[in-house]
């Protein structure tokens, strides 16, 4: 299909991007969710602002005890980053299982988080890693904790005109992390994506993609596991999605299987 | 004749242009002044057109024409090419597919076209098609044949209130089958669904109509498997144009799998419109339209019973099937559930009594027609699922049960062909041979030991077998004519020897992935004893090729190749006369080898090139012989060909999630003589992937309103490389006794045999773990497999 006509502008800096986005334009990063939706004419922005080529959004660095990933870093860039592999192997491993090679070379972490597909891989990983999402808009920069970021189906705490600039992830020596995914075979999105981070002291954080209409930190499971129990009920209290590939009961069953497998991987 | 090329894996000539992006597909063709069409399609499965308002749309600059049903009322709807009447004798009900749904009429599937916008650019055509305001009255729809047969069901065609297209019975009289089944010590009974799948050729359908006013001549460029067949159908039955006034070109075509055999409304419409407007008109389907408007495949629901005596010998087979035809009867649709399916229910077994009862039903879905294998995969699925399940139920080994019931080997030469209970006479077969080889490759005893160990774990192992026979090399014209075909199924070939001894071969077969440009040339080069470089193949143009019935039913080499051989025989016969004249001997004194005629017992010879030159410069020439060296032939096969094989799937099933991993896929196929092993392997590999795709991944999902809910690659799962193991293939060769090349056909075998082997393997895995499901509905999604263990 062919998109509706639209205007395109490329931003050279974060501040330029913010000013270009002021009048209701849509930010374009890797474009691997937005462009297909536009081609199907499900999305019809009048103006795209390309933020995919802003140099400071593409860097991956370590700042103190935080890994700092630029919003326009591609999945493959993150997967292949020595820094990420060293400090947070879950991100490297998980990013390597997103989509297919073409998607991984174009799609970005910031684009995925802003799109907030409930079955995308990044949300669970970012949540379990206790990340902070740094955003910038006309009124300046602010930080949103990942647990506050995902507000529902394809919706986030981003205000109009704001873009994600960084994902800041605390890293600590001795921590273990894993992302275990049961993929929908056609889209390769997660039916269940379970991310678990276990600190050197043995505390775990657990988050899921694909299970509910918004990705979530599984606080109930964390409480059980951090209070001496070996197993926990996954996704307790959550509203579970159902589709023709996985019913509610099966999805919940898979969430439990994948929590168990993730815990075994960080044991 | 030489043996330089036949049997060698010569690399495919056509790949150079395909791999370097130099292929020339219909959408690559740009004609001067060419316009672009976009169709306005029904969003509903069943809805009446109450009004169409073009005011806004017609006002847009760049719009050249917008046609609705009223404009095309004089064009006939697209007919069907095969007639199967009711068993009562009532004529098959054949609703023609209208070009566009007219005011007051009803669209009968999502995607049925109501208007077409023709504009200067594709972008304008698409944008403007959204401004065509159609007022619809949505009506109740039915997507499943079972619903269509219920009393009071919505009618697809008002004139056919029971929604039946035709019904059909075949095989032994039902009384005889009932009597045989009454003697059975064990009956394995199973209700099957052979689900609907979407062909998904890589290149979507694309057409360009172009009209030359000065010559009053049309050209249609079309992504088709059979240009002449399209010309025949479109000229004679739809547009009413004399055939000599239409040229149909099928240029490079990116796959068909059956879906590009048929004549579609869009083809006729762009052809017609190009004359109305006086400019060429192109239409290229997008992927979403392809899901909605390409003819689909399969879609059978069956109740099947196989009876066994106390020793495990099959005593009878009784099948009742309902086939979904969709809203209209596509070109070959009636043949698929009947003469390409019922006739295969003998399988490779000596079953003495067989009856099938078939009801073919209209629904509010896009038409169903032949898809790689076409009826034969459905037949194989029934038989091979039943016999594996019977073995489990009776506590017998599934391979032993097969060996016990196999038709004994016959070569069709020393031993006669095998007369089945369902009309066909198999040409040659050795079913013991292929299963024996398959079991060697599997390491059967070791597998069963590993399976027993795995049964104690969370990863169950299973093996599934499928021993199939199919009928291809389609087909003897008189036979198919008696069965309802409205065309002959011969093939034509012209071999034109140029004065320099170089050769142009014109074939009515059409290559859209089969490698004809290489393997046909291998045959010609060897038969003439000349280098392949001296031979080119030309296909796909009705003005260049005398005639052609096209490519489907694994027929190209067996039928089209045989026509080429006939022409070569004529060339060598005439060449010998010229050679004899030059060598001053009798033609009978000559032998032809390595590109020259030699007087037997001497070193006197004349080359093929010299004879060719003499034919065109006939100064010293036999009296009364015509100049030139150029022969056309038509080959009408004596019988179908009957490839067969053994497909073995090994799976690992995760007990916790139901996820199935196909760990081994063994295929031992007997496709007769092999011209190019690499191409045969490629065909087998592709067929296996499609057959496995149906078993594990693919299948349409229609909702209760007749909407296809998984019409994209995000939802409709095609098999991918990482879903598949490295295939283990081997061959046995039992030549076809009735065609000159001894070939049988390899295009569909992989898709025909593999599907039941994969399902059988999962069932076997589950039984090994103590679960006893009789069936898992395809595609075997993890949830369905998991549910079978709950």
Interface residues (C-beta under 8 A of the other chain):
Chain A: X1 X2 X4 X5 X40 X182 X185 X186 X187 X244 X245 X246 X247 X250 X253 X254 X257
Chain B: X122 X123 X126 X127 X286 X288 X656 X657 X659 X697 X701 X709 X710 X713 X714 X715 X716 X717 X718 X723 X781 X782 X783 X786 X787
